[in-house]
Structure formats: C-alpha cells, structure tokens
C-alpha cells in the first residue's frame, strides 16, 4: 500500500466513495484483505481508494510490487503518518518499522542489526530450544489449544531475548495486540477518520484509549529495562538485548535510555505474535497433507535420533527447511503481503 494524492498515469482505476469518509464504510473490521482483493479483481492490479480523506494506492500483483517497492525503493520506502497514534510515528523514535529515514532510523537500524547478529551467533542463547520443551508439553496435554501454545512459545522466547526472562510474555502479547490495532488502517477509528484525533479525549473514546495504550506501553518498557538494570547490579548473567544496550549505552547514540527501552521493546512486539503465524500454518499444512509427514519424520529420526532438533542441525535438514519455506509461501503471515504501508518521498 502506498500513500499519495495522485494515481500513476498508467491507470485511472479510482474507487468512488462518499464525501469526506471515502470508502471506509465498505471495509469490514475483520479480514479486510478480502475486500482489497475484491477491489483488485474489479478495478485492476493497481487502484486508488480514499479512506477517511487519505488516498491509498493498492498494489495486488507481485511484479508491480517488485518494480515499485524493490527496484525503486529510494522513492517508495518512506512511512506515512499514522493518525491514530498519539505521537508522530515518523519522528518519535518509538517504533523502528514506522520511522521515516532520519537520524533516529539510522541509529535504531544500526542497533537492530547488531543485536540480531549477536543473538544469531550465540544461537539466540538457547532460548528457543529451552522453551520448546514447554511448548511440546502443552501441545501434548491439550492439542486443541495448539495455537495458544505456539503463541506462548514465541512470546516467551522473545521476552527472554528482550529482557532475559519469560515472565513478561503475557503482557508482551497484549502490548503487541493493542499496537497492531493502533497501526492498522481498519483497526483504530482514528485511522479510518483522522479528523477525530484533533478532538478532545472526552469526546473521542478511541483517542482516549490510544493515549492509555501508549502510556501503558511506555511504563511496561521502562519497568522491564529497570529490572534488567537491577539484575546487572547483582551480576546476574542473563543475556538479553536490553543488557547489550545498557552495557554499551554510548555506542548506540540514543538520545535517552527511554529510546533504548523502545528500541528493545519494539523488537519484542514485532516477534511476539507474527512469528507464531507461520508455525500455525505449518501445523495446518501437516493436517491437510498428512501423506508428506513421513518424509519429515525420516529426516528428523536420521539426523537427531532420540533428541529434538537444535540450531546446529539446520545445515543437515534440507527437508525441514523446505517444509518451513513452503509453509510461509502457502500461507503468508501477512495476507496483504506487507504489514506496513509505504509513503512516496
């Protein structure tokens, strides 16, 4: 999705909506991507739709998306203003994926690259392998709640990576769910009708809700950062992204320790729910196509024997890698292709 007040000259497919609100009323709150797909079939692979006074250009084919978003990324990679958020997402230095290309984006991107590289080299500190035992126990105990077990697994791993403890995983999932509502074009009311965000809180419950969400999120990040600081004083050795930040504060160039708390928290939120979706799709694929399970069983038995797979087995398990890639192709975690919209520079 691109934000701009004009449509490319190659197409004139614009959806006519109502004055002021555009086509907001036509979008369902759930599974909105199905409506976007219907519009693509009716208006073509690239079309314009007005949502609450903002023109959105939707791209519905892979080759057009690659041509614009990959080959011409220099002009199609900025981020639009998300009106439902209290602070301007482009400059607030709170959410790296929502930042415009500025100094905050540069330093947070550098921080993200470093912590991801360090985590990968350290095998993510064995946190995924440690939490997998709990996940398998939960799934065997109550298979009907497999989706809950998978979400809890990812949230606990991510929480350990971010702060060295799984105790905050439930709160992390809640923070992630609420932020997704806030940034979704069809979630928060402020994104559907941006002018509402200029009205006082007492008149717009959605704005008051967002203010409470932002305040709760900030307090959560600060509490978790403070807990890691206290553990470092006690010389407790629990590797985490927050610990990496605190040990070398001056290296990252953040304006404040709060920016560091958000830089870590954003990574936690990004991983808390999104990674569980491909795992759920994998389970769905194995149910739909059980005839392929024995191929994977054979490889796991041959490589691992009586133990579960670990990161070190990855080079020797091409079948498992292929299954994972095919699951992600078959059921992408983000039905619209990209979770975050683009803005033309």
C-alpha positions as CSV (number, residue, x, y, z in Angstrom):
1,X,0.0,0.0,0.0
2,X,1.2,3.5,-0.9
3,X,0.0,6.8,0.3
4,X,-0.1,9.7,-2.2
5,X,-2.6,12.2,-3.6
6,X,-2.3,11.0,-7.1
7,X,-2.6,7.8,-9.1
8,X,0.1,6.7,-11.5
9,X,-0.7,7.8,-15.1
10,X,-0.7,4.1,-16.2
11,X,-4.1,3.6,-14.6
12,X,-7.2,5.5,-13.8
13,X,-8.8,3.0,-11.6
14,X,-10.0,5.0,-8.6
15,X,-12.8,3.8,-6.3
16,X,-15.5,6.4,-5.8
17,X,-16.6,6.7,-2.2
18,X,-18.6,9.0,-0.1
19,X,-17.6,12.7,0.6
20,X,-15.2,13.1,3.5
21,X,-15.0,9.4,4.6
22,X,-14.4,7.8,1.2
23,X,-14.9,4.0,1.2
24,X,-14.3,3.5,5.0
25,X,-17.8,2.2,5.4
26,X,-17.2,-0.6,2.9
27,X,-14.3,-2.2,4.8
28,X,-15.0,-5.0,7.3
29,X,-13.2,-4.8,10.7
30,X,-12.1,-8.5,10.3
31,X,-10.4,-9.9,7.2
32,X,-10.2,-6.6,5.4
33,X,-7.7,-8.0,2.9
34,X,-10.6,-9.9,1.3
35,X,-12.3,-6.6,0.4
36,X,-9.0,-5.3,-1.0
37,X,-8.8,-8.5,-3.1
38,X,-12.3,-8.0,-4.4
39,X,-11.5,-4.4,-5.4
40,X,-8.4,-5.7,-7.2
41,X,-10.5,-8.1,-9.2
42,X,-12.9,-5.3,-10.1
43,X,-10.5,-2.4,-10.7
44,X,-7.3,-4.0,-11.7
45,X,-3.9,-4.8,-10.2
46,X,-3.2,-1.2,-9.1
47,X,-6.0,1.0,-7.9
48,X,-6.7,4.0,-5.7
49,X,-9.2,4.2,-2.8
50,X,-9.9,7.0,-0.4
51,X,-10.1,6.0,3.3
52,X,-11.1,8.8,5.6
53,X,-9.7,11.5,3.4
54,X,-6.4,9.8,2.7
55,X,-5.7,8.3,-0.8
56,X,-4.3,4.8,-0.7
57,X,-2.8,3.1,-3.7
58,X,-3.1,-0.7,-3.5
59,X,-0.8,-3.0,-5.5
60,X,-2.1,-6.5,-5.9
61,X,0.4,-8.3,-8.1
62,X,3.9,-9.4,-7.3
63,X,5.6,-8.0,-10.4
64,X,4.2,-4.4,-9.9
65,X,5.2,-4.6,-6.2
66,X,8.7,-5.6,-7.1
67,X,9.0,-2.9,-9.7
68,X,7.9,-0.1,-7.4
69,X,8.9,-1.2,-3.9
70,X,12.2,-3.0,-4.7
71,X,13.6,-1.5,-7.9
72,X,12.5,2.0,-7.0
73,X,12.8,1.7,-3.2
74,X,14.6,5.0,-3.0
75,X,11.4,6.9,-3.5
76,X,8.8,4.3,-2.3
77,X,10.3,3.4,1.2
78,X,9.1,6.3,3.4
79,X,6.4,5.8,6.0
80,X,3.1,7.6,6.2
81,X,1.8,9.4,9.2
82,X,-0.5,7.0,11.2
83,X,-3.1,9.4,12.6
84,X,-4.4,7.1,15.4
85,X,-1.1,7.2,17.2
86,X,-0.7,10.0,19.8
87,X,3.0,10.7,18.9
88,X,4.1,11.2,15.3
89,X,5.3,7.7,14.3
90,X,7.7,9.2,11.7
91,X,9.8,11.1,14.2
92,X,9.0,9.8,17.7
93,X,11.9,7.2,17.7
94,X,9.5,4.7,19.3
95,X,8.8,2.2,16.5
96,X,11.7,1.5,14.1
97,X,9.4,0.0,11.3
98,X,7.3,3.1,11.4
99,X,10.1,5.7,11.3
100,X,10.9,7.9,8.4
101,X,14.5,7.9,7.2
102,X,16.1,10.3,9.8
103,X,18.7,10.1,12.5
104,X,16.6,8.0,14.8
105,X,16.0,5.5,12.0
106,X,19.8,5.3,11.3
107,X,20.8,4.7,14.9
108,X,18.0,2.3,15.7
109,X,18.6,0.3,12.5
110,X,22.3,0.0,13.5
111,X,21.2,-1.2,16.9
112,X,18.8,-3.7,15.4
113,X,21.5,-5.1,13.1
114,X,23.9,-5.6,16.0
115,X,21.6,-7.3,18.4
116,X,20.3,-9.6,15.8
117,X,23.7,-10.6,14.7
118,X,24.9,-11.2,18.2
119,X,21.8,-13.3,19.0
120,X,22.2,-15.4,15.9
121,X,25.9,-16.1,16.6
122,X,25.0,-17.1,20.1
123,X,22.3,-19.4,18.9
124,X,19.8,-17.0,20.4
125,X,21.2,-18.0,23.8
126,X,19.5,-21.4,23.5
127,X,16.2,-19.8,24.4
128,X,14.2,-21.4,21.6
129,X,15.4,-24.8,22.5
130,X,14.7,-24.3,26.2
131,X,11.2,-23.1,25.6
132,X,10.4,-25.8,23.0
133,X,10.2,-28.3,25.8
134,X,7.4,-26.4,27.5
135,X,5.6,-25.9,24.2
136,X,5.6,-29.6,23.3
137,X,4.3,-30.5,26.8
138,X,1.5,-28.0,26.4
139,X,0.6,-29.3,23.0
140,X,0.6,-32.9,24.1
141,X,-1.5,-32.0,27.2
142,X,-4.2,-30.1,25.2
143,X,-3.8,-30.4,21.4
144,X,-6.9,-28.3,20.8
145,X,-5.1,-25.3,22.1
146,X,-2.1,-25.7,19.8
147,X,-2.4,-22.1,18.6
148,X,-2.2,-20.8,22.2
149,X,0.8,-22.9,22.9
150,X,2.6,-21.7,19.8
151,X,1.8,-18.0,20.6
152,X,3.0,-18.5,24.2
153,X,6.2,-20.2,22.9
154,X,7.1,-17.3,20.6
155,X,6.2,-14.7,23.2
156,X,8.3,-16.4,25.9
157,X,11.3,-16.7,23.6
158,X,11.0,-13.1,22.5
159,X,10.6,-11.9,26.1
160,X,13.8,-13.8,27.1
161,X,15.7,-12.3,24.2
162,X,14.5,-8.8,25.0
163,X,14.8,-8.9,28.8
164,X,16.2,-12.2,29.9
165,X,13.0,-13.5,31.4
166,X,9.8,-15.2,30.2
167,X,7.7,-13.7,33.0
168,X,6.6,-10.7,30.8
169,X,5.4,-12.8,27.9
170,X,1.7,-12.4,28.5
171,X,2.0,-8.7,28.9
172,X,4.1,-8.5,25.8
173,X,1.4,-10.3,23.8
174,X,-1.1,-7.8,25.0
175,X,1.1,-4.9,24.1
176,X,1.6,-6.3,20.6
177,X,-2.1,-6.9,20.0
178,X,-3.0,-3.3,21.0
179,X,-0.3,-1.8,18.9
180,X,-1.5,-3.7,15.9
181,X,-4.9,-2.3,16.4
182,X,-3.4,1.2,16.6
183,X,-1.5,1.0,13.3
184,X,-4.0,-1.0,11.2
185,X,-5.8,1.0,8.6
186,X,-9.0,-0.9,9.5
187,X,-8.3,-1.1,13.2
188,X,-8.3,2.1,15.2
189,X,-11.1,4.5,14.5
190,X,-8.5,7.4,14.2
191,X,-7.0,5.7,11.1
192,X,-10.5,5.5,9.4
193,X,-11.5,9.0,10.4
194,X,-8.3,11.0,11.1
195,X,-10.0,14.3,11.9
196,X,-11.3,12.7,15.2
197,X,-7.7,12.8,16.6
198,X,-8.0,16.6,16.6
199,X,-10.9,16.5,19.1
200,X,-10.5,16.2,22.9
201,X,-10.2,12.8,24.5
202,X,-13.6,13.1,26.4
203,X,-15.3,13.4,23.0
204,X,-13.4,10.6,21.2
205,X,-13.1,7.4,23.3
206,X,-10.8,5.9,20.6
207,X,-8.3,8.7,21.2
208,X,-8.5,8.3,25.0
209,X,-7.9,4.5,24.5
210,X,-4.8,5.2,22.4
211,X,-3.5,7.5,25.0
212,X,-3.9,4.9,27.7
213,X,-2.3,2.3,25.4
214,X,0.7,4.4,24.8
215,X,1.1,5.2,28.5
216,X,0.8,1.6,29.5
217,X,3.3,0.5,26.8
218,X,5.9,3.1,27.9
219,X,5.5,2.1,31.6
220,X,5.9,-1.6,30.6
221,X,9.1,-0.9,28.7
222,X,10.6,1.2,31.5
223,X,9.8,-1.5,34.1
224,X,11.4,-4.2,32.1
225,X,14.5,-2.1,31.4
226,X,14.7,-1.3,35.1
227,X,14.5,-4.9,36.1
228,X,17.5,-5.8,33.8
229,X,19.5,-2.9,35.3
230,X,18.8,-4.3,38.8
231,X,20.0,-7.7,37.7
232,X,23.2,-6.3,36.3
233,X,24.0,-4.7,39.7
234,X,23.5,-8.2,41.2
235,X,25.8,-9.6,38.5
236,X,23.1,-12.0,37.3
237,X,24.2,-13.3,33.9
238,X,21.1,-13.4,31.7
239,X,22.0,-12.3,28.1
240,X,19.4,-10.1,26.5
241,X,19.0,-7.2,24.1
242,X,18.4,-4.8,26.9
243,X,21.6,-5.9,28.6
244,X,23.5,-5.4,25.3
245,X,22.1,-1.8,25.2
246,X,22.9,-1.0,28.8
247,X,26.4,-2.3,28.7
248,X,27.3,0.0,25.8
249,X,24.9,2.9,26.0
250,X,27.3,5.4,24.4
251,X,27.9,3.1,21.4
252,X,24.4,3.3,20.1
253,X,24.0,7.1,20.2
254,X,20.4,7.0,21.5
255,X,19.1,10.3,22.8
256,X,17.9,8.7,26.1
257,X,17.7,5.4,27.9
258,X,13.9,5.6,27.1
259,X,14.8,5.4,23.4
260,X,16.8,2.3,24.2
261,X,13.8,0.8,26.0
262,X,11.6,1.4,23.0
263,X,14.3,0.0,20.6
264,X,14.3,-3.2,22.5
265,X,10.5,-3.3,23.2
266,X,9.7,-2.8,19.5
267,X,11.7,-5.9,18.6
268,X,9.8,-7.8,21.3
269,X,6.5,-6.6,20.0
270,X,7.5,-7.5,16.4
271,X,8.3,-11.0,17.3
272,X,5.6,-11.7,20.0
273,X,2.8,-12.7,17.6
274,X,3.9,-12.5,14.0
275,X,6.3,-15.5,14.2
276,X,3.6,-17.7,15.6
277,X,1.6,-17.4,12.4
278,X,3.9,-19.4,10.2
279,X,4.1,-22.1,12.9
280,X,0.3,-22.3,12.9
281,X,0.3,-22.6,9.1
282,X,2.9,-25.4,9.3
283,X,0.5,-27.4,11.6
284,X,-2.3,-26.7,9.2
285,X,-0.3,-27.9,6.3
286,X,0.6,-31.2,8.1
287,X,-3.1,-31.7,8.8
288,X,-4.1,-31.0,5.1
289,X,-1.3,-33.1,3.7
290,X,-0.5,-35.9,6.1
291,X,1.0,-38.0,3.3
292,X,4.2,-35.9,3.5
293,X,4.7,-36.2,7.2
294,X,6.7,-39.4,7.0
295,X,9.3,-37.7,4.8
296,X,10.0,-35.2,7.5
297,X,9.9,-37.9,10.2
298,X,12.5,-39.8,8.4
299,X,14.9,-36.9,8.3
300,X,14.4,-35.9,11.9
301,X,15.0,-39.6,13.0
302,X,18.1,-39.9,10.9
303,X,19.7,-36.6,11.9
304,X,18.6,-36.3,15.5
305,X,17.9,-39.8,16.8
306,X,16.1,-39.6,20.1
307,X,16.6,-35.9,20.8
308,X,14.7,-32.8,19.4
309,X,16.3,-30.8,16.6
310,X,18.6,-27.9,17.5
311,X,20.0,-25.0,15.6
312,X,23.2,-26.9,14.9
313,X,21.2,-29.5,12.9
314,X,19.9,-26.9,10.4
315,X,22.5,-27.5,7.6
316,X,21.8,-31.2,7.7
317,X,18.0,-30.9,7.4
318,X,17.1,-29.7,3.9
319,X,13.7,-31.3,4.0
320,X,12.7,-29.4,7.2
321,X,13.9,-26.2,5.7
322,X,11.9,-26.8,2.6
323,X,8.8,-27.5,4.6
324,X,9.2,-24.3,6.5
325,X,9.7,-22.2,3.4
326,X,6.8,-23.8,1.7
327,X,4.5,-23.2,4.7
328,X,5.4,-19.5,4.5
329,X,4.7,-19.3,0.8
330,X,1.5,-21.3,1.1
331,X,0.0,-19.1,3.9
332,X,1.9,-15.8,4.3
333,X,1.8,-14.4,7.8
334,X,0.6,-11.0,6.4
335,X,-2.2,-11.6,3.9
336,X,-1.8,-8.2,2.3
337,X,1.9,-9.0,1.5
338,X,3.3,-6.3,3.7
339,X,2.3,-5.3,7.2
340,X,3.4,-1.7,7.0
341,X,2.3,0.8,4.3
342,X,4.8,2.9,2.2
343,X,4.8,6.6,1.5
344,X,6.2,8.2,-1.6
345,X,9.1,10.5,-0.8
